[in-house]
Amino acid sequence: MERDTISYTELDFELIKIEVKEMEKLIKQLKVGFSGSSVIVDQLEVEIRNMTLLVEKLETLDKNNVLAIRRQILALKDKLKECEDSKAENLPAIPPPPAPGSCAHGGVVNISRPVVVQLNWRGFSYKYGAWGRDYSPQHPGKGLYWVAPLNTDGRYLEYYRLYNTLDDLLLYTNIQQNRITYGQGSGTVVYKNNMYVNWYSSQSIAKVNLTTATVALTKTLPDAAYNNRFSYANVGWQDIDLAVDENGLWVTYATEASTGNMVISKLNDTTLEVLNTWHTTQYKPSVTNTFMVCGVLYATRTLNTRTEEIFYYYDTNTGKEGKLNIVMQKVKENLQSINYHPFEQKLFVYNDGYLLNYDLVFQQIPQ
């Protein structure tokens, strides 16, 4: 069997057992001085014990068994997180998020711990890249998933894969793999079934139709610096970083005139014309990555090898910018890309080859 068509092996099974053991440790910690209902904790302890027995008894390591267990583990992890938050803050679980695709909130105020979805399909050596889920306002919850690791040079985007569902991605099934010869950097996004990439060694953006796997349009981004002039800290070849939020398609970059400070432009996703532009006072090479939510740019920086901080924002709705202090954990040292999905209200992060998800927490607007 070829390496690309990965099946579930003993390694996958060992990873499941490690996850269950981690939950066993956490539930023991939660039982010490837990201020909420002990019934909830006791029930979780029983569920985790049952999960342990189930894992030990499994003899046939087929992909359906592994997928079913992964789903149960994710559900248990969500319950454990709620209990842990209640213990830490002596409060009930966080308020419900705003409706999917809605901007009826006061912005990002917190972020969950990372969920490791899997290693990218090309392997450990492919530390640079991007991943995410297509977003279309007309069909917000039906977008395909995409994974686009760069070649080992950390610059050339040559191969990407598409999956109709998350299950397909997890199981490496029903794969559509395409090759392009012009992609550069980790600033890729997918919007309305089109992939947007920085055209190799240029200040142009290419629009790739994912149905036909052909270039629908290329357009020069006026005055944009490129080819590592003003890329992000720790990540090369990302001078032009595309983004998607509730309002559509955006691009973050820098120019010589901006002296390397970040510039944000709203793009027409059909023509790639620049609709509007905002200039920030934040130097782009001091930032590790950015993402857009409801017209607000959020920027990260490194605190240490396991922690980032969402430290800066620029609101294109008001023209205001400022500082934040939102700690963001990571599993490996460097973040290569961050993409936001408006319907799921999650971040899709590429972290030294690993595909991570984070849930965002928004400031509630008083009713």
C-alpha positions in Angstrom: 0.0 0.0 0.0 1.4 3.5 -0.9 2.3 5.8 1.9 -0.2 8.4 0.7 -3.2 6.0 1.3 -2.6 5.8 5.0 -4.6 3.3 7.0 -5.1 3.1 10.7 -2.2 1.2 12.3 -0.9 0.4 15.7 0.6 3.9 15.9 -2.9 5.4 15.6 -4.1 3.0 18.2 -1.3 4.0 20.6 -2.2 7.6 20.1 -5.8 6.9 21.2 -4.5 5.1 24.3 -2.3 8.1 25.1 -5.3 10.5 24.8 -7.4 8.3 27.1 -4.6 8.2 29.7 -4.4 12.0 29.6 -8.1 12.3 30.3 -7.7 9.9 33.2 -5.0 12.1 34.7 -7.2 15.2 34.2 -10.3 13.8 35.8 -8.2 12.8 38.9 -7.0 16.4 39.1 -10.5 17.8 38.7 -11.8 15.7 41.6 -9.4 17.5 44.0 -11.2 20.6 45.2 -13.8 20.7 42.5 -16.5 23.3 43.4 -19.2 22.3 41.0 -21.5 19.3 41.0 -19.5 16.1 42.0 -22.2 14.1 40.1 -20.9 15.5 36.8 -17.3 14.6 37.6 -18.3 11.1 38.8 -20.2 10.6 35.6 -17.3 11.7 33.5 -15.0 9.4 35.5 -17.3 6.4 34.7 -17.4 7.3 31.0 -13.6 7.6 30.8 -13.2 4.2 32.6 -15.6 2.7 30.1 -13.6 4.2 27.3 -10.4 2.7 28.7 -12.0 -0.8 28.8 -13.3 -0.4 25.3 -9.9 0.5 24.0 -8.2 -2.4 25.8 -10.7 -4.9 24.4 -10.5 -3.8 20.8 -8.7 -6.5 18.7 -9.6 -5.4 15.2 -7.9 -2.1 14.5 -10.0 -1.2 11.5 -10.6 2.4 10.5 -14.2 2.5 11.5 -13.4 1.4 15.1 -10.7 4.1 15.4 -12.9 6.8 13.9 -15.8 5.9 16.3 -13.4 6.1 19.3 -12.0 9.4 18.1 -15.4 10.9 18.0 -16.2 9.7 21.6 -12.8 11.0 22.8 -13.6 14.5 21.3 -17.0 14.5 23.0 -15.4 13.6 26.4 -12.7 16.2 25.9 -15.4 18.9 25.5 -17.1 17.8 28.7 -13.8 17.8 30.6 -12.9 21.2 29.3 -16.3 22.6 30.6 -15.6 21.0 34.0 -12.0 22.4 34.0 -13.2 25.9 33.2 -15.8 25.7 36.0 -13.1 24.7 38.5 -10.7 27.3 37.4 -13.1 30.2 37.4 -15.8 28.9 39.7 -18.2 29.7 37.0 -20.5 27.7 34.7 -19.4 26.9 31.2 -18.7 29.9 28.9 -21.7 31.6 27.4 -23.0 30.3 24.1 -21.3 31.8 21.0 -23.1 34.1 18.6 -25.0 32.5 15.8 -22.7 31.1 13.1 -21.7 33.7 10.6 -22.9 36.5 12.9 -21.0 39.6 14.0 -23.3 40.3 16.9 -20.5 40.3 19.4 -17.8 42.6 20.8 -14.8 40.8 19.3 -12.4 38.0 20.3 -11.7 37.9 24.0 -10.4 34.4 24.5 -9.4 31.2 22.7 -9.6 27.5 23.5 -6.7 25.0 23.9 -5.6 23.5 20.6 -7.2 20.3 19.2 -4.7 18.3 17.2 -6.6 17.0 14.1 -3.6 15.2 12.6 -0.2 15.6 11.0 -0.4 16.9 7.4 -0.6 14.2 4.8 2.9 14.7 3.4 4.6 14.0 6.8 6.9 15.5 9.4 9.3 17.1 7.0 6.6 19.4 5.6 6.6 22.0 8.3 5.2 24.9 6.2 1.8 25.2 4.8 -1.9 26.0 5.4 -5.2 24.3 5.9 -8.8 25.2 6.4 -12.4 24.9 5.2 -14.1 26.5 2.3 -16.6 29.2 3.3 -19.5 30.4 1.2 -22.2 32.7 2.7 -24.8 30.9 0.5 -23.8 27.4 1.9 -22.0 28.3 5.1 -21.9 24.8 6.7 -21.1 22.7 3.6 -17.6 23.7 2.6 -14.9 21.2 1.7 -11.7 20.9 3.7 -8.4 21.6 2.2 -4.7 20.9 3.2 -1.8 22.6 1.3 1.6 21.7 2.7 4.5 23.6 1.0 7.5 21.7 -0.3 10.4 21.2 2.1 11.9 24.5 1.0 9.1 26.3 2.8 8.3 28.3 -0.2 6.8 26.4 -3.1 3.2 25.4 -3.0 2.9 22.5 -5.4 0.3 20.0 -4.1 -2.9 20.4 -2.3 -5.7 18.0 -1.3 -9.5 18.5 -1.0 -11.8 16.5 1.2 -15.6 16.7 1.2 -16.0 16.0 4.9 -13.9 15.9 8.1 -14.2 12.2 8.2 -12.7 11.9 4.8 -9.7 14.0 6.0 -9.3 11.9 9.1 -9.5 8.6 7.2 -7.5 9.8 4.1 -10.4 8.7 1.9 -12.2 10.2 -1.1 -9.2 12.4 -1.7 -8.9 14.9 -4.5 -5.3 15.8 -5.0 -4.2 18.5 -7.5 -0.8 19.9 -8.5 -0.1 23.5 -9.3 3.2 25.1 -10.5 2.9 28.7 -9.3 2.0 28.8 -5.6 4.2 30.5 -3.0 4.0 30.7 0.8 1.5 29.8 3.4 -0.9 32.7 2.9 -3.5 30.5 1.0 -7.3 30.6 1.6 -10.4 29.0 0.0 -13.6 31.0 -0.5 -16.7 30.1 -2.5 -14.9 27.1 -4.1 -11.9 29.1 -5.2 -8.4 28.9 -3.8 -6.4 32.2 -3.6 -2.6 32.0 -3.6 0.4 34.3 -4.0 1.7 33.7 -7.5 5.3 32.4 -7.3 8.0 35.2 -7.2 5.6 38.0 -7.8 3.2 40.5 -6.1 0.2 38.9 -7.9 -2.7 36.9 -6.5 -4.0 33.8 -8.4 -7.6 32.6 -8.2 -7.9 28.9 -8.7 -11.2 27.3 -9.5 -11.3 24.1 -7.4 -13.9 22.4 -9.6 -11.7 22.6 -12.7 -8.3 22.9 -11.0 -7.5 25.8 -13.4 -6.5 29.4 -12.9 -9.5 31.6 -13.3 -7.7 34.9 -12.8 -4.5 36.6 -11.7 -4.2 40.1 -10.5 -1.3 42.3 -9.2 -1.6 43.6 -5.7 -0.5 47.3 -6.1 2.7 48.3 -4.3 2.8 45.0 -2.3 6.3 43.9 -1.2 7.0 40.3 -2.0 9.7 37.6 -2.1 10.5 37.8 1.7 10.8 41.5 1.9 8.2 41.8 4.7 7.2 38.3 5.7 6.1 37.3 9.2 8.5 36.4 12.0 9.7 32.8 11.9 7.9 32.2 8.5 9.3 33.0 5.1 7.6 33.8 1.8 4.3 35.0 3.4 4.6 38.7 2.4 1.1 38.3 0.9 -1.4 36.7 3.4 -4.9 36.1 2.3 -7.8 35.8 4.7 -11.6 35.2 4.8 -14.1 36.3 7.4 -17.9 37.0 7.5 -17.4 40.0 5.2 -15.5 38.2 2.4 -11.9 38.2 1.1 -9.0 40.2 2.6 -5.3 40.4 2.1 -2.6 41.6 4.6 0.8 42.7 3.3 3.3 45.6 3.6 4.7 48.1 1.2 7.9 50.2 0.9 5.8 53.3 1.5 4.4 51.8 4.8 8.0 51.1 5.9 7.0 47.5 6.6 3.9 48.2 8.6 0.9 46.0 7.9 -1.5 47.1 5.3 -5.0 45.6 5.1 -7.0 45.5 1.8 -10.5 44.3 1.2 -10.7 42.5 -2.2 -13.5 41.8 -4.6 -13.4 38.0 -4.7 -14.7 37.9 -8.3 -12.2 40.4 -9.9 -9.5 40.7 -7.2 -9.8 44.5 -7.4 -8.9 46.3 -4.2 -12.1 47.8 -2.7 -10.6 49.6 0.3 -7.3 49.8 2.2 -6.3 50.5 5.8 -2.8 51.3 7.1 -1.7 50.1 10.5 1.2 51.1 12.8 2.2 47.5 13.5 5.5 46.3 11.9 4.7 43.1 9.9 8.0 41.2 10.4 7.5 41.5 14.2 4.2 39.6 13.9 4.1 35.7 13.7 0.7 35.6 11.9 -2.7 37.2 11.5 -6.4 36.4 10.9 -9.6 38.4 10.2 -12.9 38.2 12.1 -15.8 40.5 11.3 -13.5 43.1 9.7 -11.1 43.1 12.6 -7.4 42.0 12.0 -5.9 40.1 14.9 -2.1 39.6 15.1 0.0 37.0 17.1 3.5 37.0 18.5 5.7 34.4 20.1 6.0 34.3 23.9 7.9 31.0 24.1 8.1 27.7 22.3 4.7 26.6 23.5 2.8 29.8 23.7 1.7 32.6 21.4 -0.2 35.8 22.3 -2.9 37.5 20.3 -1.5 40.9 21.1 -2.8 43.4 18.6 -5.9 44.3 16.6 -7.0 46.7 13.9 -10.7 47.3 13.4 -11.4 48.3 9.8 -15.0 49.1 10.8 -13.8 52.0 13.1 -10.2 52.6 12.1 -9.1 51.9 15.7 -6.2 49.7 16.7 -4.9 48.6 20.0 -3.3 45.9 22.2 -4.7 42.6 23.5 -3.4 39.9 25.8 -4.9 36.6 24.8 -2.7 33.6 25.4 -2.7 31.0 22.7 -1.2 27.6 23.4 0.5 25.6 20.6 1.9 22.1 20.3 5.1 22.9 18.3 7.3 26.0 18.1 6.2 27.9 15.0 2.9 28.9 13.5 2.9 28.9 9.7 -0.6 30.0 9.0 -4.0 30.9 10.7 -7.3 30.7 8.9 -10.7 31.5 10.3 -14.0 29.9 9.4 -17.0 32.1 10.1 -19.6 29.4 10.3 -17.6 27.2 12.7 -16.1 30.2 14.4 -12.8 28.2 14.6 -9.2 28.9 13.7 -7.5 26.4 11.4 -3.8 26.6 12.3 -0.8 25.0 10.6 1.8 24.4 13.4 5.1 22.9 12.2 3.2 20.4 10.0 0.4 19.7 12.4 -3.2 20.7 11.7 -4.8 22.3 14.7 -8.3 23.7 15.5 -9.1 26.4 18.1 -12.5 27.7 19.2 -12.8 31.4 19.6 -14.6 33.1 22.5 -16.4 36.4 21.8 -17.4 39.3 24.0 -21.1 39.0 24.7 -23.2 42.0 23.8 -25.7 42.8 26.7 -29.3 42.1 25.7 
